[in-house]
Every structure is written in structure tokens, then in C-alpha cells.
Amino acid sequence: LPEGTQRAQLRITAANGQVIKTVELTRAGEGQVNVNTNDLASGTYQYSLLVDGRLVNTRQMMVVKK
């Protein structure tokens, strides 16, 4: 996250666009986020990075449970 960022979020959505989980990001600079997926069913989800209300990027992730 760039220095001076006021608010940043990682937003996880289901295939239908429903927001499943939102993670507030608080540290500037590079890093990683561990997301607890225990409450998510197996499937494909999208996660989006929002910085100061603007969409930066969206990617897909798969949750696979045995």
C-alpha cells in the first residue's frame, strides 16, 4: 500500500457478486494477507483491492476443501 493511504480493503466476493468477507488493511508497504477460509465453501471467489475507495485490482482464488 502506498504511504498516505487513508483506507484500504481486501474484498472477497462470490461468483454472483455478493460480498462474502472484507478485510481491513492497515499497514503501508508490501506485505501479505492470510485469509481464514473456514467459513467459505469450496469454489471460486474473487478478491479485490480497494485503496481510498478506488478499485486497484481484482483476482480469482479457489477454495478447495477435502
CORBELNOR-V575553 format. One record per backbone hydrogen bond with DSSP energy under -0.5 kcal/mol. NH is the residue of the N-H (numbers start at 1). CO is the residue of the C=O. If there is no record, write none. Layout:
BEGIN
nh->[NH;NH]
co->[CO;CO]
END
This chain:
BEGIN
nh->[5;8;9;10;11;11;12;12;13;14;17;20;21;23;24;25;29;35;36;37;40;43;45;46;47;48;49;50;50;51;52;54;56;57;59;61;63;64]
co->[2;25;50;23;9;48;10;21;46;18;14;12;12;10;22;8;1;33;34;35;37;63;61;13;59;11;57;9;48;54;7;51;49;49;47;45;43;62]
END
